[in-house]
């Protein structure tokens, strides 16, 4: 089973992503703005991380630290 992290504050988007993945992937939801997201990624060792962020406004310091 795949491990996915869906980082979004949009609950409707998260539901549309998570629903079809039932039985195929273990999905963890997280807010994209939290510094805890980086730690969650380290602990969960996901196969895929989907981040709902606006590139025009910037991805914040979290992604900079992850790189």
C-alpha positions in Angstrom: 0.0 0.0 0.0 1.3 3.5 -0.9 1.6 6.2 1.7 0.5 9.7 0.7 0.4 13.0 2.5 -2.2 15.5 1.2 -1.3 19.0 2.5 -4.2 21.3 2.0 -6.6 23.4 4.0 -9.4 22.8 1.3 -11.5 20.0 2.8 -13.4 19.5 -0.4 -10.2 19.0 -2.4 -8.9 16.6 0.2 -12.1 14.5 0.0 -12.0 14.4 -3.8 -8.4 13.2 -3.6 -8.8 10.7 -0.7 -12.0 9.0 -1.8 -10.7 7.3 -5.0 -7.5 6.2 -3.2 -9.3 4.1 -0.5 -7.9 0.6 -0.5 -4.9 1.7 -2.6 -3.1 4.1 -0.4 -2.9 5.2 3.2 -3.6 9.0 3.1 -2.6 11.4 5.8 -4.1 14.9 5.7 -2.1 17.9 6.9 -2.2 21.7 6.7 0.3 23.0 4.2 1.4 26.0 6.3 2.6 24.1 9.4 6.2 23.5 10.2 5.0 20.1 11.4 4.5 19.1 7.8 8.3 18.6 7.3 8.5 16.5 10.4 5.5 14.5 9.4 7.2 13.8 6.0 10.3 12.6 7.8 8.4 10.3 10.1 5.8 8.9 7.7 8.3 8.4 4.8 5.5 8.9 2.2 5.7 7.8 -1.4 4.0 11.0 -2.5 3.3 14.4 -1.0 0.6 16.6 -2.6 0.9 20.3 -1.5 -1.9 22.7 -2.2 -0.1 26.0 -2.3 -0.2 29.1 -4.5 3.2 29.5 -6.3 2.4 33.2 -6.9 2.2 33.9 -3.2 5.2 31.7 -2.5 5.5 28.3 -0.9 6.7 29.7 2.3 9.8 28.8 4.3 8.8 25.2 4.8 9.8 24.1 1.3 13.0 26.1 1.4 14.0 24.3 4.5 13.1 20.9 3.0 15.4 21.5 0.0 
